[in-house]
Amino acid sequence: MKRSTCKICHFSVKTCVCSHISEPICNKTHVVVLQHPSELTTAKNTVRLLSLQLKNIQVFVGEAPSDFEQAQEIARQNKCALLYPGEDALAVEDIKPDQTQIDYLFVLDGTWKKAHKLAMLNPWLKELPQVSFNSPPANQYKIRKAEQQYSLSTLEACAYFLSAYDALDTTPLYTLLEGMIFEQTKFMPEHVKARYLDNDDSTE
């Protein structure tokens, strides 16, 4: 039997996050998400939260270059950068917006392995300057296991970039993430919830 879904946030009615949504953030730097298809069915995917909270965001789903023709057009016509680690990546903490213009930030959404696959399957992304983080914040996305200690969810990575580059107050993004975590764990037995939240009762 198909689960009832909220028409606004598109989460299950039982885990609806609408009560945690704030006024939309008007981000100067547009976010362009290239999402691996497997993430569409992941209930805990944070791109859905970004789409609820950011005014300027576009999400394209696929793997091959033919799936991202609109995204490639954006890349051709604008000052863009790809959020992806690499030897030549610029640290967002060191970027001066008045010296390095980024109007569109491309972000790969998927597990690290699938994000890497997206990058390899789309050589046009190599033409974009890469940006990364020197001092990323701790991962707060406790209900989805990070593949690496320094891994961030797509929401957290975008929030950190927008905070550093756009000088935006991204608190509403983290509030929405915390709200989603609360909704996803509220029906769990306490001993199961503790495994995810490290006995942290702050979401209660």
VEXDREN-2710 file (C-alpha; in Angstrom, 1 decimal):
% VEXDREN-2710
k/r/px/py/pz
1/MET/0.0/0.0/0.0
2/LYS/1.4/3.4/-1.0
3/ARG/2.1/5.8/1.8
4/SER/0.2/9.0/2.0
5/THR/2.5/11.9/1.1
6/CYS/2.2/15.6/2.1
7/LYS/1.4/17.7/-1.0
8/ILE/3.7/20.5/0.2
9/CYS/6.9/18.9/1.5
10/HIS/6.4/15.6/-0.3
11/PHE/7.5/13.6/2.8
12/SER/5.3/10.9/4.2
13/VAL/2.3/12.5/6.1
14/LYS/3.6/10.8/9.3
15/THR/7.0/12.5/8.9
16/CYS/5.8/15.8/7.4
17/VAL/8.3/18.6/7.9
18/CYS/6.1/21.6/7.1
19/SER/6.0/22.8/10.7
20/HIS/9.8/23.2/10.5
21/ILE/9.9/25.3/7.3
22/SER/10.9/29.0/7.8
23/GLU/10.7/31.9/5.4
24/PRO/12.5/31.0/2.2
25/ILE/16.2/32.0/2.1
26/CYS/17.0/34.3/-0.9
27/ASN/20.4/32.9/-1.9
28/LYS/22.4/35.2/-4.2
29/THR/24.4/32.2/-5.5
30/HIS/22.0/29.9/-7.3
31/VAL/22.4/26.2/-6.3
32/VAL/22.2/23.6/-9.2
33/VAL/21.9/20.0/-7.9
34/LEU/22.8/17.1/-10.1
35/GLN/21.1/14.3/-8.3
36/HIS/21.8/10.6/-8.8
37/PRO/18.5/8.8/-9.6
38/SER/18.9/6.4/-6.6
39/GLU/18.4/9.4/-4.2
40/LEU/14.9/10.0/-5.4
41/THR/13.6/7.1/-3.4
42/THR/15.7/7.9/-0.3
43/ALA/13.3/9.2/2.4
44/LYS/16.2/11.0/4.2
45/ASN/17.6/12.8/1.2
46/THR/18.3/16.5/2.1
47/VAL/17.9/18.0/-1.4
48/ARG/14.2/17.9/-0.8
49/LEU/14.8/20.1/2.3
50/LEU/17.0/22.5/0.2
51/SER/14.2/22.9/-2.3
52/LEU/11.7/23.8/0.5
53/GLN/14.0/26.4/2.0
54/LEU/16.0/28.0/-0.8
55/LYS/14.5/30.4/-3.3
56/ASN/17.2/29.9/-6.0
57/ILE/17.7/26.2/-6.6
58/GLN/17.3/23.8/-9.5
59/VAL/17.5/20.1/-9.3
60/PHE/18.3/17.8/-12.3
61/VAL/18.1/14.0/-12.0
62/GLY/20.2/11.6/-14.0
63/GLU/23.6/10.2/-14.7
64/ALA/24.6/10.8/-18.4
65/PRO/25.4/14.1/-20.1
66/SER/22.1/13.8/-22.0
67/ASP/20.2/14.0/-18.7
68/PHE/21.8/17.3/-17.9
69/GLU/21.4/19.4/-21.1
70/GLN/19.7/22.2/-19.2
71/ALA/22.4/22.2/-16.6
72/GLN/25.1/22.4/-19.2
73/GLU/23.4/25.4/-20.7
74/ILE/23.5/27.1/-17.4
75/ALA/27.2/26.3/-17.1
76/ARG/27.9/27.7/-20.6
77/GLN/26.1/31.0/-20.0
78/ASN/27.1/31.9/-16.4
79/LYS/29.9/32.2/-13.9
80/CYS/29.8/28.7/-12.2
81/ALA/31.8/26.5/-9.9
82/LEU/31.6/22.8/-8.9
83/LEU/31.6/21.9/-5.2
84/TYR/34.0/19.0/-5.4
85/PRO/37.3/18.2/-3.7
86/GLY/40.5/18.1/-5.7
87/GLU/44.1/19.3/-5.8
88/ASP/43.1/22.5/-7.7
89/ALA/40.0/23.2/-5.7
90/LEU/39.7/26.7/-4.2
91/ALA/38.9/26.7/-0.5
92/VAL/35.6/28.6/0.0
93/GLU/37.0/30.1/3.2
94/ASP/39.7/31.8/1.1
95/ILE/37.5/33.0/-1.8
96/LYS/36.8/36.7/-2.0
97/PRO/33.4/37.3/-3.7
98/ASP/34.6/40.6/-5.2
99/GLN/37.6/38.7/-6.8
100/THR/36.1/35.3/-7.8
101/GLN/32.5/35.5/-9.1
102/ILE/30.3/32.4/-8.6
103/ASP/26.7/32.9/-9.7
104/TYR/25.8/29.2/-9.9
105/LEU/27.2/26.5/-7.6
106/PHE/26.9/23.0/-9.0
107/VAL/26.5/20.2/-6.4
108/LEU/26.5/16.4/-6.9
109/ASP/24.0/14.6/-4.8
110/GLY/24.5/11.0/-3.9
111/THR/26.7/8.7/-1.9
112/TRP/30.4/9.5/-2.4
113/LYS/30.7/6.6/-4.8
114/LYS/27.7/7.8/-6.9
115/ALA/28.8/11.4/-6.8
116/HIS/32.2/10.4/-8.1
117/LYS/30.5/8.4/-10.8
118/LEU/28.4/11.5/-11.8
119/ALA/31.7/13.5/-12.1
120/MET/33.3/10.8/-14.2
121/LEU/30.4/10.4/-16.6
122/ASN/30.1/14.1/-17.2
123/PRO/33.4/15.4/-18.4
124/TRP/31.9/18.9/-19.0
125/LEU/32.0/19.4/-15.3
126/LYS/35.8/19.4/-15.4
127/GLU/35.6/22.7/-17.2
128/LEU/34.2/24.3/-14.1
129/PRO/36.4/25.7/-11.4
130/GLN/36.2/23.5/-8.3
131/VAL/35.6/24.7/-4.7
132/SER/36.0/22.8/-1.5
133/PHE/36.2/23.3/2.2
134/ASN/39.3/23.7/4.5
135/SER/37.4/23.6/7.8
136/PRO/34.0/22.0/7.3
137/PRO/31.7/21.9/10.3
138/ALA/30.9/18.6/12.0
139/ASN/28.3/16.4/10.4
140/GLN/24.9/16.9/12.0
141/TYR/23.0/14.5/9.8
142/LYS/23.0/11.7/12.4
143/ILE/20.3/9.5/10.8
144/ARG/22.2/8.7/7.7
145/LYS/25.7/7.1/8.1
146/ALA/28.5/9.2/6.6
147/GLU/30.9/7.3/4.4
148/GLN/33.8/9.3/5.6
149/GLN/34.3/11.2/8.9
150/TYR/34.4/14.6/7.1
151/SER/31.4/13.9/4.9
152/LEU/28.5/16.4/4.9
153/SER/25.0/15.9/3.6
154/THR/24.1/18.0/0.5
155/LEU/22.2/20.4/2.7
156/GLU/25.0/20.9/5.1
157/ALA/27.5/21.4/2.3
158/CYS/25.3/24.0/0.6
159/ALA/24.6/25.7/3.9
160/TYR/28.3/26.0/4.7
161/PHE/29.1/27.4/1.2
162/LEU/26.3/29.9/1.3
163/SER/27.3/31.0/4.8
164/ALA/30.9/31.5/3.7
165/TYR/30.5/32.9/0.2
166/ASP/27.1/34.7/0.3
167/ALA/27.5/35.6/4.0
168/LEU/23.9/34.3/4.5
169/ASP/22.3/33.3/7.8
170/THR/21.7/29.6/7.0
171/THR/20.1/28.8/10.4
172/PRO/16.8/27.9/8.8
173/LEU/18.4/25.2/6.8
174/TYR/19.9/23.5/9.9
175/THR/16.6/24.0/11.7
176/LEU/14.8/22.2/8.9
177/LEU/17.4/19.4/9.0
178/GLU/16.9/19.0/12.8
179/GLY/13.1/19.0/12.2
180/MET/13.4/16.3/9.6
181/ILE/15.6/14.2/12.0
182/PHE/13.0/14.6/14.7
183/GLU/10.2/13.6/12.5
184/GLN/12.1/10.6/11.1
185/THR/13.0/9.3/14.6
186/LYS/9.9/10.2/16.7
187/PHE/8.3/6.8/16.4
188/MET/11.5/4.8/17.1
189/PRO/11.9/3.0/20.4
190/GLU/14.2/4.9/22.6
191/HIS/17.0/2.4/22.5
192/VAL/17.0/2.5/18.6
193/LYS/16.8/6.3/18.5
194/ALA/19.8/6.4/20.8
195/ARG/21.9/4.6/18.2
196/TYR/21.3/7.4/15.8
197/LEU/21.3/10.4/18.1
198/ASP/24.1/9.4/20.5
199/ASN/21.7/9.8/23.4
200/ASP/21.2/13.5/22.4
201/ASP/17.8/14.6/23.5
202/SER/18.0/18.0/21.9
203/THR/15.3/17.2/19.3
204/GLU/12.8/16.2/21.9
END
